[in-house]
Amino acid sequence: AELQRPPFDMPVADSEIIFGAYTEYTGLRFALFLLAEYAGIVVLCALTAVLFLGGWHGPFGADGLGWLWMLLKTVVLAFGVIWLRVSYPRLREDQLQKLAWTCLIPLALAQIALTGVIKVVIS
């Protein structure tokens, strides 16, 4: 959702149905806009791999090829983001709100509670 990719990009006007601000660009300018969008996906996936998936650490303490583990995690996450984009249609605003309130917010609260319980048990 942070990348504003389908299914989370909200159409605000009819002009966005045709590709929004990119309608006037052709050739290299259009390619650079799309390249910047995909570069943002790779950067966000790399940050996610570092912050949430252990970064360069491999499974079971296998840290010999740290750069390879980092690259593998980034590529898998980027593939997932791009796959979600082509797999799901764009959500309407009411559908996105329903998804957020019925699934995503309870899931986030459960994750916070689970983290608190694990922190208390470990301490």
Disulfide bonds with the S-S distance in Angstrom:
none
